[in-house]
Amino acid sequence: MERVTAVIVAGGHGRRFGGDKALAPLCGAPLAQHVARRLALVAQEIVVVRAAGQPDLPLSIPVPLHHAHDVVRAAGPLGGIVTAMRARAADWYLVAAADLPLAPAALFRALLAHARASGRAAVLPAADGLLEPLCAAYRRDCLPAVERALIEGRLKTTAFLDEVSWEPWPEVEWRRCDPSGRAFRNINTRADLDALEAECRAARTRE
């Protein structure tokens, strides 16, 4: 049976946000908790990647939880992917940013199924013509290409794709799991978080 490790990339310093986004509360729980809760329904374990010096996240999930700190400083999300792959051996890595609280478990499950059936080493959703490398599935054999990109200073999260077999996951397909298209609505500022919190409260009022 193929081993699937979910990776939460949570090492950003939140300069635009003004603090540690992963720990920011949304609807009574840290942002990263919302992501972890959904990933735990798909993966056998979760590894949270943090920057050096950042505290572990107090997440409550029903699968094993691990923390790892960036092996390469200031390498961005690409460094986070390398850190996770080095820290935990798996066949597939289901990677998600910590600030994607609206991505449903059904989307992660369908993404993994599509990736397994594709025969590719990486599958990235395409949304509005752009790739979503921080809500994607990567096979372990991507690791050498990702490491080369880091060594060569190519830090864009998609820098290694030309060296592996990959394909986009068309929007028409992933929207079957997320008809509203809200999965990739990330939280960049306090105003973004406040707006989402207001929506959460409004939804609870209607219930």
Secondary structure, DSSP 8 states (H G I E B T S, - for coil): ---EEEEEE-----TTTTS-GGG-EETTEEHHHHHHHHHTTT-SEEEEEE-TT--------SS-EEEEE-SSTT-HHHHHHHHHHHHS--SEEEEEETT-TT--HHHHHHHHHHHHHHT-SEEEEEETTEE-TTEEEEEGGGHHHHHHHHHTT--STTTTGGGS-EEEE-HHHHTTT-TT--TT----SHHHHHHHHHHHHHHHHH-
